[in-house]
Amino acid sequence: MNDKDKQLAFEEEERRIDTTISKIKHRIAVFSGKGGVGKTTVSVNLACALQLNGLATGILDADITGPNVAKMLGLNDEMIFLGDRMIPFEKYGIKVISIASMLPAGQPIIWRGPLRSKMINQFLADVEWGGLDCLIADLPPGTGDEMLTIGQQMKPDYAVIVTTPQEVSIMDAERAINMAKKMGISAIGVVENMSGFVCPRCSSVVNIFGEGGGQKLALDLGVEFLGSIPIDINARILSDKGKSIVLEKPDSEVTNAFKHIANMIEKIYENDLIERK
C-alpha cells in the first residue's frame, strides 16, 4: 500500500469513527494511574446501574492486552461478524465488545502501542453499536497509548478515575486526573474503590486500605467525588461467575454505591438524557 492509499484508508476509518460517535449520546472513560484498583468492576457495574436507570448502555473493553470485561459478564462465545462489521454481544441489555471474544482462552496479546490503538479504532469504526445513551470505555492502567487513542477518537465527555484509599494509589490517580484535564475531558469524577471490607458475618466495615483518600484527592484537584465502594466478597464471587452484584444483590451496600455513582453522572447529563427518553 503506497502513501496515498494509506492516507485514503486512514480518512475512511476516521469517517466511520465519526459516524459511530455521532450515534452515541455520551462517552465515559474509566481509567486510573495504576492496576489492581478495580476499573473493570467499576465499568461493568456502572454500566448495569445506568442500564437499570433506563439508559441504553455499552461497554468497550479498551484493555487490549488484559481484557476482563467478557469474563465478568459471562461472555464465552466467539465474536460475530456480519461482512466487515463486528456485532457486539448483549448481556443484561448492555452491548459489549472485547478482544477476548476473538482469542483462545489464555492466549497472550504481545502487541506494541500502535497495534493496540489500531484495535481500539476498529472497535469504534467497525462495531455496530447503534444508538446509545452511554458508551463506557474500560481502559488499562496508566496514561499511555490506549488512553490517548480513546481521548482522541472516542472523545469522552466524562472521565471516571478509579483509586483505592492507599497513598500509592492516590499518587497515580492524581496523574490520571491531570491527564484527563490536559485532554480536555469536560467532566471528571473520582471513585474510591475497596474503601472498606464488609464482614460477611457481622456486616461491620474494616478500612483495610485506609479511608478518605479519594475524597481528599477530588477536593484538592477540584473534581467531583462520586463515592466510595466497599469490599464485598459477593462482588468477587459474582464477578467470577460472570454476574453483576448490582443486578444480583440489589439491596447490598456495594449496589447502593454504584447506583449513587450512576445517579451523580446522570445528573450531569440530565437535560440531554431527558430529551433522548
Secondary structure as GFF3:
##gff-version 3
##sequence-region A 1 277
A	DSSP	alpha_helix	3	22	.	.	.	ID=ss1
A	DSSP	beta_strand	24	31	.	.	.	ID=ss2
A	DSSP	alpha_helix	39	52	.	.	.	ID=ss3
A	DSSP	beta_strand	57	61	.	.	.	ID=ss4
A	DSSP	alpha_helix	69	72	.	.	.	ID=ss5
A	DSSP	beta_strand	80	82	.	.	.	ID=ss6
A	DSSP	beta_strand	85	87	.	.	.	ID=ss7
A	DSSP	beta_strand	89	91	.	.	.	ID=ss8
A	DSSP	beta_strand	94	97	.	.	.	ID=ss9
A	DSSP	three_ten_helix	99	102	.	.	.	ID=ss10
A	DSSP	alpha_helix	113	125	.	.	.	ID=ss11
A	DSSP	beta_strand	132	138	.	.	.	ID=ss12
A	DSSP	alpha_helix	145	149	.	.	.	ID=ss13
A	DSSP	pi_helix	150	154	.	.	.	ID=ss14
A	DSSP	beta_strand	158	163	.	.	.	ID=ss15
A	DSSP	alpha_helix	167	182	.	.	.	ID=ss16
A	DSSP	beta_strand	187	192	.	.	.	ID=ss17
A	DSSP	beta_strand	197	198	.	.	.	ID=ss18
A	DSSP	beta_strand	205	206	.	.	.	ID=ss19
A	DSSP	alpha_helix	213	221	.	.	.	ID=ss20
A	DSSP	beta_strand	224	228	.	.	.	ID=ss21
A	DSSP	alpha_helix	233	240	.	.	.	ID=ss22
A	DSSP	alpha_helix	245	248	.	.	.	ID=ss23
A	DSSP	alpha_helix	253	276	.	.	.	ID=ss24
###
